[in-house]
Amino acid sequence: MEKIKSNSNSFAFITKDFTRLWFAVLVFAIGTWSEHVTVSYLIYDLTNSELKLTFAFAIRFIPFLFVSNYIGYISDLVSRKYLMMMIMILGSLSMFIMSLIISLDIYNYPIILIYIFISGSLWSSIMLTTQSYSYDITGPDHASYGTAITKGGDRIGGAIAGIFSGRLISKSFTYPFLLAGLFQLIASILLIPNLKKSKFSPTTTTKPKLTEILNILKTNKVLLTVILLTCGTEIFGFSHNSIIPVLVKDVLNGNSDDLAFMMILRQFGGIIGLASIVVFGYIHRKGLWLLNAVLGFGLCVLFLGFANNYYIFIIIILFLNIFASSCDSLYKIIAQKSVENHDRGKAMGAYVFAIGSGPLGYMLIGFIISIVKANKIPWLLLNIYNSPGPQFALNFNGFILVVIAVVGTYYSQKLKKFRG
């Protein structure tokens, strides 16, 4: 089995290659999150339908089911630097084309869905490749720091995007896509000086089989538990993102500027969560840390459903994203540390595949909203909400996620004892 040499005395994550990677992630994220805000607002403005909005989010995550494993295997065989650059350039091109379509006023809901599917394919690929490449540069001793700091670049980029995206959306839907494409193109250019192969890149030359990950999951209970928890948090936790525009508009009576502010707040909460991993990265019981983060995530989703007041809403959103960000990074850290170095791409592919369960959550939220709108639950219960459908859906999802966290903590002994 391929072993990886570690060096606890070297701060590999502050090399020039890592610094350029971090800036590339930040710039790419400015484009990506600006596009996410624009698409969600565009769809709800066009359709005024919560169900169509949640369905669009589902379409974005469907590629995670089909693309992830192939990209994971490819990333174990080729230079991850060049793979990242190619994906970024393709993302830039897709956004330029979408900007042109909107400027010509020839877009509609089906066209937007096609674009979202393409965007989701590229997003899932860059998500997987970025974290594997970060590990290549930092190595196992600093993987926790490298993963958190790299993801921090993504969060900071999202906050920057939130600052100007709301204003741009209010003027035109064309400009955010055009600017986002430009940022993603710049991100690919930033990686040019990096080495083709990093110090901790896999050295295997044997072409892997697509079924290998199934054999790994059969014997690696830690990775299997991480995958199952990822599915749970995607379906009942992260799916709340699909109705943020609805909550802002219908619960808080806000506008595009409020939506952009919520995005900034979400990213800020995420940065705090990532900072906690950097500060307390020396803690080895990361499995137990993860289980507690899942519990906190579920409680925040549950309480968000009761937040009718603007200030209570933003406080809960802040803490929700602290826990969500911690979960996201810990999943990536534990998934890669639980396998051999040459299997990291496949492990990340399995993780991204699990993220593909997200559409179930988006469709579940849309279904619950439609049921509530059809007046099929007691009106007495609905009187506590400003917008019954979306808020009740959050209560339901949060409760289920809390149950998953409690059950997981009780039964997943190997994950609780995992030291990374």
N, C-alpha and C positions, 0 to 999 in steps of 0.2 A: 504494500500500500504506500502511496506517496505521502511522505511526511513533509512537514513545513517547519523550517527553522525559525525560531523566534529570538527576539533580542529586546528584552525588557528595558534596556538602558538607552535605546535609540528612539528618538521622537520622530519616527518616520512620517507621521501624518503632517508635519510642517515643512516637508520638502517642497521644492518649486513645482513639481508635478502635482502634488496634492493642492497647493495653493491655486494653480491654474484650473484644476478640476473644480474646486470650490466656487471660483468666480464664474466658471462656465455653467455650473448648476444654478447659481443665483440668477444669472442673466437669462438662462433658459426658463427658469421658473417665473420670471416677470412676464414673459410671453405666454407661458402656459396658463397661469392663473388669471391673467387678463382675459384670455380666451374663454376660460371656464365661466367667469362672471358674465361675460358678454353673451355667451350661448344660452345660459340659464335665463337671463333677463329677456333675451330676444324671443325665446320660445314662449315664456309666460305672457309676454306682451303680445305675441302673435296669436296665441291660442286661448289664453285666459283659462287654461285647463290644468288642474293639478295632476290629473291622470296622464296627460300627454307629456307634462314636464318630467314626472317620475319615469315614464317609459323611455324618454330621451336619455336620462341618466343610466337606465338599464342598458341601452344600446351602447353607450360608451364603455361599459365594463364587460360586455359579451366577448370582445376580442381577447380579454385576459384568459378565457378558457381555451382558446385555440392557438394563440400566439406564444404564450408564456413558455411552454415546454420546448418548443422549437428554438426560441431565442436563448433559453437557458442552455441548451446543448450547444448551440452555435457559439455562445460566449465562452464556453470551455475550450473551444478549438481555435478561435481567431483572436486577433488583437482587440481587446475591449475598447481601446482608445478609438480605433478606426470604426468600430461598430457604433459607438456613441455618436461620432461625427456624422456618419451616414444617416442615422435616425434623426438627428437634429436638423439636418439639411432637408430631409423629406418632410419633417414637421413644418419647417419654414415655408416650403413650397405649397403645402396644403392650405396654410393660412393666407398666403398671397392669393391663391385661387379663390378662396372663400370671400376675401375682401373684394375681389373683382365681381363675383356673383352678386354680392350685396349692393355694390355701387351701381350695377346694371339693373337692380331691382327685379331679378329673375329668380329669387329664392322663395321657397315655401317649406312647409313642415317636412315633407319627404326628403327634399334636398338637404335640409339641415341634419336629418337623421343619417343620411349617407356620409356627410362630412364628419359627424360625431363618431361613427363607426371607424372611419379612417384615423381620426384623431385618437381614439381609444386604443387602436392597434399600436400606434407610435408611442403613446404614453406608457402603456404596459411594457413595451420594449425598453424604453429609456429608464424606467423605474428599476427594472431588473438589472440592466447593464451598469447603471451608475453605482449601485451599492456593491456589486461584485468588483467593479474597477476600484472603488474606494478601498476595499479590503486588499486588493492587489498591491496598493501603494503602502498602506499602513501596516499590514501583517496582523497576526492573531493577537499580539499583546496590546495593540492600540485599536483593534477593530471597533470596540465600543465607542471610543472617542471619535474615530474617523467616521463611523456611521452617523453618530449624532451631529457632528459638525457639518458633514455633507448635507444631511437632511435640514440642518439649520439654514444653510444657504438657500434651500428650496423655500423654507418658511419666510425668510427675509425677503426673497424675491416676490413671494405672494403678497406680503405686506406692502411692498413698493407698488405692486400692480393695483392693489386696492386703493391706493392714494389717488391715482389718476384714472382708473378704469370707469368709475362711476360718472365722472365728468365727461369722459369721452363718449360713453354710452348715451348720455343725455343729448349730445350733439349729433352723433351719427354712429350706426353700428359698423360702418366701414373702417373707421380709424383704428379701433382696438385690434381688429384682425391684422391690419397692415403693420401696425407697430409690433404686434406679437410675433409676426413672421420675421421681422427685422431682428428682434432680440434673439430668436432662436438661431438665426443665421450667424450672428455675432458669437453666440455661445460655441458653435462648432469651430469657429476660427480660433477661439482662445485655446483649444486643445492641441493645435498643430505642433507647438514646440515640445509636447510631452513625449517621453520614450515610447517606442512601439510596444515593448514588453516591460512590465514593472517587476520589482524585486520579488514579490510574492505571487506572481502570476502562475497558474497551473502549468506544469511542464509535460503533462501527458500528451502523447502523440497518437494514442489509440482512439479510433472513432467510437464514441459511446453508442449504446443502443437506447432507443426511446423508452424501453421497458425497465431500464435500470432503476429509475426513481421508485417504481413499484416495489422492487426488491429492497431498496433502502428503507422505505416506509414500513415494510413488514417487520424489520428488525430494529429500527430506530424509533422507539416509542416517544422520545423527546420531540423529534421532528414531526411525527404523526400528530402529537397533541398540539403542537404549534399550528399545524395546518388546520386542525379542527377548530381551534380557538379563533384562528383568522376568519374562517367561514362564519362563526358565530358573531364576531364583532362587525364583519362586513354586512351581514344581513340585518342585524338588530341594532348596530351602533353607527357605523359610518353612513348608512343609508339616510340618516337625518339630513345630510348635506343636500339631498335632492329637493327638499321642501323649504330650504332657507329662504328663497325668494318669496314663497307663499307666506311664511311666517312673518317676514319683514312687511309685506304688503297688507296681509289680512289680519294679523294679530297685532302688529305694532303701528299699522297705518303709515308705513314708511315709503320711501321712494328709492331711486337708483343710488343716491348718495348714502342712504342708510344701509343699502345692500353692500356697497363698497366698504363702509365702516365695519360692518360685521365681518367682512373678509379680513380686514386688517386685524381686528380683534382675535379672530380665529387663528391667524398666523402668529400673533403675539403670544397667545396661549400655547401654541405649538412650540414656539421658541423656548418658552419657560420649561416645557416638558423635556425638550432636548437638552437644555442647560442642566437639568437635574441629572441626566445620564452622564454628561461630561463631568459634573462636580462629584457625583457619587459612582463614577464608573469603576472604581476600585472594589465595589461590593460584588462579591462573587455569586451570591444567591439571586441571580437574575431571573430564574424561573419563578421563584416566589414573588419577586418584584412584579413580574408580568401578570401574574394572577391577581394581585392586588390592584394593578392598573386597570385590568378588565372590569373588576368590581366597581371601581370609581367611575369608569366610563359609563357603565350601565346606570348607576345612580344619577349621574348628570343628565343622561338622556331622559330618564324617568321624570326628573324635576323640571326639565326644560318644557315638558308638556303642560306644566301648570303656570308657566311664566307669562302672565298677561301684562305685567309692568315692564317698561323699557329698561330700567336700570337693573331689575332682577334678571331680565333676559340676558343682558350683556355679561353679568357676573357669572351666570351659569354657562354661557357660551365659552367664556374664558377658561373656566375650570374643566369643562368638557374637553376642550382641545388640549389642555395640559395632559390629561389622561390618555386621550386618543393618540397624541404624538408619542407619548411614552410607549404605548402598546405597539405602534407601528415600528418604531426603531428597535424595540426589544425583540419583536418577531424576526426582524432581519438579522440581528446580532446572533440570537440563539440558533436560528435556522442554519447559518453559515458555520457557527462554531460547533454544531452537533455532528458535522460530517467531515470527511477527509477533504483536503484542499482541492483535489481534482474533481470533487463532487459538488463544490459550492454553487456552480452555475445551475446544476440540476436541482439543488435544494431551493435556490431562489426561484427557479421556474415553478416548482411545486407551490411555493408561497404565493407567487403572482397568480397561479392557477386558482388558488383558494380565494384570492381577491375577486376572481371572476364570479364568485357566488353573490356578489353585490347586487346584480339585477334582481335576484329573488327578493332582496330587501326593498328595493325601489318599487317593485310591483306590489309587494305586500303593503307598503305605505299607501300606494295609490288605491289599492283594493279597499283598505280600511276607510280611507277618506270617502270613497264612493258609497260604502255601506252606511257610514254615518250621515252622509248627505241624503240618503234615502230614508232617514228617520227610523232606522231599525234598532236603535238603542234608546233607552228611556230619556225623555227630555229633561228630567230632573238632573241627570248627570251632565247634560250638555250645558246647563246654565252656568257652570263654573269656567267656561272657556270663552274667549273672544272669537275663536275660529275652531269649532268643535272637531271637525275631521282631522286636520293635521295635528292638533294638540293631543287628541285621544290616541292617535297612531303612535306618537312619541311615548306616551305613558305605557302603551302595550309593549313596544319594542324595548324600552328601558327595563321593564319588569322581567322580560324574558332574558335579557342580557345579564341581569343580576343573578337570575337562577343559574345560567350557564357558568358564571364565575364561581358561584358557591359550589356547584356540583363538580366543576373542574378542580377546584382547590381540594375537595375531599378525595377525589379519585386519582388525580394525576400525580402520584408520588414521585415518579422519576423526574418530572418537570420541576416539582418543588425542590428537589435535591440537586437539580442541575446547577453546576458552577461554571461560569464563563467569564 
